[in-house]
Amino acid sequence: MADTNDTKTDVIADVPRQLFIAGQWVPAADGRTFAVENPATETQLCEIADGGAADSARAVEAAVAVQGSWARTAPRVRSEILRRAYELIIERTDELAMLMTLEMGKPLAEARGEVAYAAEFFRWFSEEAVRIDGGMTTTPDGRNRIMVMRQPVGPCMLITPWNFPLAMGTRKIGPAVAAGCTMVLKPAPQTPLSTLALARILQEAGLPDGVLNVVTTTRAAEVVEPALRGGHIRKLSFTGSTGVGRLLLAQCADTVIRTSMELGGNAPFIVFEDADLDVAVEGAMMAKMRNMGEACTAANRLFVHRSVADEFAERLASRMAALTVGPGTRDGVQVGPLIDAASKQKVVSLVEDAIAKGAKVVAAGAVPQDAGHFYPPTVLAQVSPDSDMLTTEIFGPVAPVIAFDDEDEAVRLANDTEWGLVGYLFTQDLDRALDISERLEVGMVGLNTGLVSNPAAPFGGVKQSGLGREGGRVGIEEFLEYKYIATPVRDRSAS
């Protein structure tokens, strides 16, 4: 198989290595740097600036300084900046995809898909920027007019994860720009290069200095907590683990910062006896294997009606076993490495625990011992209810299949979790489909599909999967405040 890794030097060399503050590329105040590694080879790609508290303060100061002027910028101007950035992302699909694959590991074909997905957030919110509305009504007693206007919430802190480094950036930056908010963005230290490339694209698209500031760092606590407690940040948008989300919510409490949190998931994938198994298996492949299973929307617990559980597991195992594992830069590879050694060891431990508790291995290859954080696609059947993987985000290419007997049991098992991001449901019975969709305690339902993410749809969960929504028509709402103006109605009785 051909390896396109020969282009990596040019792609990496073309990316800025410094912090982006007030429109300037600058080193960390204390000169520190950190290494970015390729998870497929465990080799260093480059070193970039490692920001600290002083850099965070400079970034917040830059965002605050231009918030007023940026908020007054015409909506069409903000719209056109996002539209130009969308076009630049599309033009640079191959370079951005290669960059993402090198720092994160996903196969190039999947990385190209993420580039297109990421770009769509800019196109979507470029159209929403000119549709921010208000209204005017009269009070019931007729004495006052109620005028309602929408204004940007103010400077924002955006924190993005490593698993979708480009798309999670555009999903937060897009509505902030459209609403008229300035930003300080902290990307995950595993995948900062995609974010730095995105910042440069926005600069080229005409985003004014200081509107977006990027602080790459391995010292998250030094960068984030002082900013949140400092009194200038008015909005936090975070995507990451529930545990970190809880800490951030506590830090936001002191200054009553508005928050939107896209946290963990433990997605149920329910297959009823009347489901089209071909459609269900295809949906499972999509919901489980997207991003090597490293997604909060990944199917984590596959509940299949007992009458078809064995057949479903065998069909899924056949598909999973046929996948090609290897470096994402190599032609034909469908499953890249996990992000790091700790992630791989977590998956190893979860599978060993399930097998020790009676799980049957339906498909599994040997775990590679060479360089790279690879784990083979695995299907387990007859998974015990007390297996650790059923109460933990697996974040890997492992599909545990659990049999159920009736609808009530399926719903009970699906809802037996602290998370509630997404659920998947496969049935050809319309009444059942609607009823179960309503009963699932999740923010999103994939009905006879394994893919729910779309820039035009409101993405988010319930319970400990988060607060607020990203994308769709409501996505910009998270970055806008309502202001109500009361004014008396003129007294016409004297005229």
C-alpha positions, 0 to 999 in steps of 0.5 A, spaced: 500 500 500 502 506 498 503 511 504 502 518 502 506 520 508 511 523 504 507 530 504 507 531 511 514 535 512 511 540 507 504 540 511 507 541 518 512 546 516 506 550 513 503 551 520 504 556 525 508 554 531 506 560 536 500 563 540 495 567 536 494 573 540 491 580 538 492 578 530 500 576 532 503 570 532 507 570 538 511 565 543 509 563 550 511 569 555 516 564 558 519 561 552 516 554 553 514 549 548 511 542 547 512 536 542 506 534 538 506 527 536 504 522 531 500 517 534 501 512 528 508 512 529 509 515 536 514 520 533 515 527 534 511 532 528 514 539 531 514 543 537 509 549 538 508 554 543 506 552 550 502 558 553 501 559 560 497 564 565 501 570 562 499 568 555 492 567 557 491 574 560 494 577 554 489 573 550 483 575 554 485 582 554 486 582 546 479 579 546 476 584 551 479 590 547 475 589 541 469 586 543 465 593 543 467 594 535 466 587 533 459 587 536 458 593 532 460 590 526 455 589 520 452 582 520 453 582 513 461 583 514 461 578 519 457 573 514 462 574 509 468 573 513 465 566 515 463 565 508 470 566 505 473 562 511 469 556 508 471 557 501 478 557 504 477 551 508 474 547 502 480 549 497 485 546 502 481 540 504 487 535 502 492 539 506 488 540 512 486 532 512 493 530 512 495 535 518 489 532 522 491 525 520 498 526 522 496 529 529 490 525 530 490 518 526 484 518 523 484 515 516 485 520 510 478 519 507 475 520 514 479 526 515 477 529 508 470 528 511 471 532 517 474 538 513 467 538 509 463 537 515 467 543 519 467 547 513 459 547 513 459 550 520 462 556 517 457 556 511 451 555 516 453 560 521 455 565 515 447 565 513 445 565 520 449 572 522 444 576 518 438 573 521 439 575 528 432 578 530 428 582 535 421 584 536 416 589 538 409 588 542 405 592 546 403 590 554 396 587 555 394 593 558 396 597 552 401 602 556 407 600 554 411 598 548 416 592 549 422 592 544 426 586 544 433 586 541 439 581 541 446 582 543 452 578 543 454 575 550 461 578 550 468 575 550 468 567 550 472 562 552 472 556 547 475 549 549 475 544 544 477 536 544 482 532 540 477 527 537 474 532 531 480 538 532 477 542 526 470 541 526 469 542 534 473 549 532 468 551 527 462 549 531 464 554 536 467 559 532 462 560 527 456 562 531 461 566 536 463 570 530 456 570 527 453 573 533 459 578 534 463 575 540 470 575 541 474 569 543 480 566 546 480 558 544 484 553 547 485 547 543 487 540 546 494 539 546 494 532 542 491 536 536 493 543 536 496 544 529 489 543 526 486 549 530 492 553 528 491 552 521 484 554 522 486 561 525 490 563 520 485 561 515 480 566 519 486 571 519 486 571 511 479 571 511 479 578 514 477 577 521 479 583 525 485 582 530 483 580 537 477 577 535 480 570 535 485 568 540 489 562 540 493 559 546 496 552 545 498 549 552 499 543 556 498 547 562 490 548 562 489 550 569 494 556 568 490 558 562 483 557 563 481 558 571 484 565 571 480 567 565 474 564 568 475 567 574 477 574 572 471 577 570 471 579 563 469 572 560 462 572 559 461 565 556 464 558 556 463 553 550 466 546 552 467 540 549 470 534 553 469 529 559 464 530 564 469 530 569 472 536 567 466 539 565 464 539 572 470 542 574 469 548 569 462 549 571 464 550 578 469 555 576 464 559 572 460 560 578 464 565 581 462 570 576 456 567 573 459 565 566 454 563 561 456 556 559 454 550 554 457 544 555 458 538 550 460 532 555 461 525 555 456 519 552 454 512 553 450 511 547 445 505 547 444 502 540 437 498 540 436 493 534 429 490 535 426 484 532 423 487 526 429 491 524 432 490 517 439 487 519 442 490 513 441 497 515 442 496 522 449 493 521 451 498 517 448 503 522 452 500 527 459 500 523 457 508 522 455 509 529 461 505 532 467 505 527 467 513 526 473 516 528 475 509 531 470 509 536 473 515 539 467 519 539 462 521 544 456 519 539 459 512 538 455 506 540 457 504 546 452 499 548 449 495 543 442 492 545 439 487 540 433 483 541 434 476 543 431 473 537 436 476 532 442 478 537 447 472 535 445 473 527 447 481 528 453 479 532 456 475 527 454 480 521 457 485 525 463 481 526 464 479 519 464 487 517 469 489 523 474 483 522 474 485 514 477 492 516 484 494 515 488 497 520 494 501 520 497 509 519 491 513 516 496 516 511 496 509 508 492 508 502 486 503 503 487 504 511 480 504 514 482 504 522 487 508 524 491 508 531 488 511 538 490 518 540 495 515 545 498 510 549 493 511 555 487 510 551 489 504 548 491 501 555 484 503 557 481 499 551 485 493 553 483 493 560 476 494 558 476 488 554 480 484 558 475 485 564 469 483 560 472 477 557 473 475 565 466 476 566 464 471 561 463 475 554 464 471 548 469 474 543 466 474 536 471 478 532 478 480 535 485 481 532 491 481 535 493 487 539 499 490 535 506 491 539 509 495 534 510 502 534 503 506 534 497 506 538 493 501 534 487 496 537 483 491 532 476 492 531 473 487 536 466 485 537 464 481 544 457 478 545 454 475 551 457 481 555 455 481 563 451 487 565 457 488 571 462 489 565 466 496 566 465 497 559 458 498 559 458 504 564 464 507 561 466 511 555 470 506 551 473 510 546 475 505 541 473 500 536 470 495 541 462 493 540 459 490 546 452 486 544 447 485 549 441 481 548 434 484 551 427 480 551 422 486 550 421 494 549 421 495 556 427 492 558 431 495 552 428 502 554 430 501 562 437 498 560 438 504 555 436 509 560 441 506 566 446 511 565 448 518 568 449 520 560 444 522 555 447 524 549 445 520 543 441 513 542 440 509 536 434 505 534 432 500 529 425 498 527 420 498 521 414 499 526 413 507 526 409 507 532 414 503 536 419 508 533 416 514 535 414 511 542 421 509 544 424 515 541 420 519 546 422 514 552 429 515 551 433 519 555 437 523 550 438 529 547 438 526 540 436 520 536 438 516 530 432 513 528 434 507 523 441 511 522 448 511 525 449 518 524 446 524 527 451 530 527 449 535 522 451 543 522 443 544 521 441 540 527 441 542 534 447 537 537 447 536 545 445 532 550 441 531 557 443 529 564 450 529 565 452 529 557 451 537 558 448 543 557 445 547 551 446 546 544 451 547 538 449 547 531 442 548 527 438 555 528 439 554 536 446 554 535 447 562 535 442 563 541 448 560 546 452 566 544 446 572 544 443 575 550 436 578 550 435 585 552 428 588 553 427 596 552 420 598 555 417 605 553 411 608 554 405 608 549 404 616 547 397 618 550 393 620 544 387 622 549 389 629 549 389 630 542 
